């Protein structure tokens, strides 16, 4: 199939993009790796596409002291190659390198992935484990939203009509930080069946374990993270991890529970072994 007819604009500033979106029935276009197939299948039929590719501000990474502001249009490939210079002890580069295929990573963007909120996408789970915050901008200014509040379900976010996800505030990890990221896929390049992510940074008092590919938003395993931070491997036994997964996602069947528990446990083991 072919996309339904639409107008196309490519503004050079965030303000101009917001003006174009305010005209109604408009959709922002980031990397296009998710939206373009939806257009071709006519599952999305906007009156206008607002291409964000010419907005230089959205491709920058800015130092904000304890955080970095990552522009929404920074590509997976730029992160994978280290061009973005993210202070995540290598976690962001690893996650980016595992997304789909290089052709997708060359065009796909971190902000586009997060705003699309596919339950099986990598960035929502990884960024939640990293304690990131979304920066959402509208005509009235910008606001920061914690990821667990920003992601509201499958393909659902806290972005309101007329707003844009303009960046991600990413805490800088310390030299003591350790992390793990593990996903289960039927074959390389496909969306995963389960994702586990763990970040332990005692200097920043950060201990977070997230699991994703649940059919909705990623889930934080706060109690398990606190026990792992305090007791290490003794708190990350297969039985303890599976119990935490079952408590956080009781709707999973036995096979799904075991699969997600395996992904979480292996992510924690990677963090503890580093």
N, C-alpha and C positions, 0 to 999 in steps of 0.2 A: 504493500500500500504506500501511498504518498501522503505527506502532511497536508492538512487543510490550509488554505491560503492564510497568510498572516503578514502584518507589517513588521519591519525590522529597523531598530535604531541601535546605534553603538555610541553611547555617551562617553565623554572623557572624564567626567567627575561623578562623585557619589551623589551630589545634589541633583545633577541632570538625570541620573538614573532614577532617583526617587520621584522626580517630576514625571518621568515617562511612565513609571509604575502607577502613579496616581491617576493617570488617564483612564484606568480601568481595563479589566480583561487582559492584563499584560503579565508576562512571566519573565523573570530574570534568567539569563542564559550564562552559565559559568563555563565549565569544560564541555558540557553537552553530552557526556558519555551516558547519562541516564535519561536526560530529557529528549534527546534526538530520537531514540527508539519509540518513546511514548508519542511523539509527534507523528512519526511515520505510521504508527498503529492507530492514530487518532484517539488515543486515550487521553491526550492533552490537546486542546484546540484553542490556544490563546488568540486574541485579536492582534497582539503585538508581542514580539520577542525583544527584550532589552539586553543586549550583549554587553557583559561587564568586562570584556577582554581588553578594552582600551583604557581602563581606569588604573593608572600607575600606582595609586595609593593602595589598591587592593592586592598588589603583588609584592609588597614590602614586608620585611620583618623588622620590627622596632624593639629596641631595648627599653623596658619599662622598670628597670631596677630588679626586683625579685621575679618579675615576669617578662615574657616576650610577647609582643602582639604580632601574631601571624596573620597576614592578610588573607582574606577568603579566597583569592585567586592564585595563591601559591600552589603550584602543581605537585602531584605526587612525585614526579621525576625530580623536581628541584630539591625536594626533601630527601629522596633516596640518594641523590648524588652528593648531598652535603652542602649544596649551594645555599640553602636557606639558613644554615648554621644554627639549628635548634639545639638548645641546651638540655637535652633529655638523656644524656649518657648513651646515646646511640639507639634509643628505643624508637624514636620517630623514623629514623632512617630504615630500621629493620621493618617496621610496620609498612611503610611506603613501598619497600621493595617486594613485599608479598602480595600487593594488590594486583589482581588480574594479570595483565600482560603489559610489556613496556609501551606498546602503542596506546593503550588506555592511560597509562601513567603519564605519558607525555602531554596529554590534554586534560585529564581529570584533575580536579582541584580539591583541596582539603575542605574549603567552605562549601563547594557544591555537594560533596559527599555528605557533609554534616547536615546541610539544609534539606537534602533529599530524604535523609533519615531512613534508609533501607535497613531493616532489622539485621541483615546479614553483612552489612558493610563493616569494614575494619575500623575506620576512624571513630565512629561513635563509642565503641567499647574501649579502644585504646585511649582516647581523650578523656573519657570518664575516669579511667584508672589513673591518668595523669593529673586529675583534679583541675581540668581546664574549665574555662568559662567562655561562653559565646558572647560576642559583642554584636548587638542588634541595633541598627540605625534607622531612624525615621526622620520625618521633617522636624520633629520636636527635639531631636538630639539622639544620643546613644545610651544604651543601657547594657549592663552585664547580667548574664543569666547563667547560673551553675548548670552544668550539663544534665544533671539528674532532673532539673526543672525544665530545661530547654527541650529535651527529648520527651515527647508526650505519648509516643506509641509508634506503631508502624506508619512511616511516611507522614508523621505529625510532629510539629514543633511549636515553639512559643512565638514564632515569627507571625506578626499580625499583618493585615492588609496594608500595603503601602510601606512596609519595612523591608530591610535587607540584612542578611547576615554579612557583616563587613569584616569580621576578624575573629580570631580565637586567642584569648589570653592564656598563655601556657606557662605554668610555674617553671622556673629554672631548677633543675635537679642539682644536688650537691655532688661532690666527688665521692661521697659515701653511698650514693644511690645505687640500688640494684633493681633489676626489672626482669620480667619474663613475659613472653607473648607466645601463645600456642593456639593454633586453630586446626580443626579437623575438616578436611575437604575430600570429596570423592576423587577429584583429580586436581592437579596444580592449575591455578588460574580461575577456578570456579569459586562461587560464593561458598563460604564455609557452612558446615552443619552445626558447629559449636566453636566458640571462641572463649579463651581464658586469658586474662591480663592481670599482672601483679606488679605493683610499684612499692618498693620499700626504701625510704630515705630518712634515716634516723635524725640527721642534722636538721631537716625541715619538718620533722615529726609527721611524716607522711607515710601512711600505710593503707594501701587501697588494693582491693581485689575486685575485678569486674568480670562478669560473664555476659556474652552476647550471642547473637544468632538465635534468639529465643522466640522470634515471631513478633516481638514488640520492642520496647526500649531495653537497652542493657540494664543489668541489675548489679548493684554493689553488694558485696558480701562483707559488711562492716565488722560483724563480730568475728568472723574467721580472720580477717585482716589484723584485727587487734591482737588476737591470740598468736598469730604467726609472728607479728612484730615482737611480742613478748617472749615466746617460747620456741621460735624457730621450727625446725622439722618435727618436733614432738607434737606440734599443733596441726600439722599438715598431713596426718595419716589418711589413707584412702577412705576410711570410715568417717572421719571428721569432715573431710571435704564433701563427701557425698551427702552427709547429713545437712551441711550448710546449703548445698545446692537444692536439696529436696525442700528445705524450709523456705528458701527464697523463691522457688518456682515449683509449687506443689502440683501444677497442672501437667507437668511433664510425665510421660509414661516411663516405665522402668528402663527401656533402652535409651531414651533421650536423657534421662537422669544420669545414667552411667557415662554416656558420651560427654555431656557437659562437665561432669565431675572429673573426667579424665583430662579434658582441656584445661580446667582450672588447676588441677593438681600439678600438671606438667609445667604450667606457667609459674606456679609457686616454686616448684623445684628448681626451675631455671634461675629465679630471683635469689633463692637461697644458695645456689651453687656458685653464683657469680663472685 
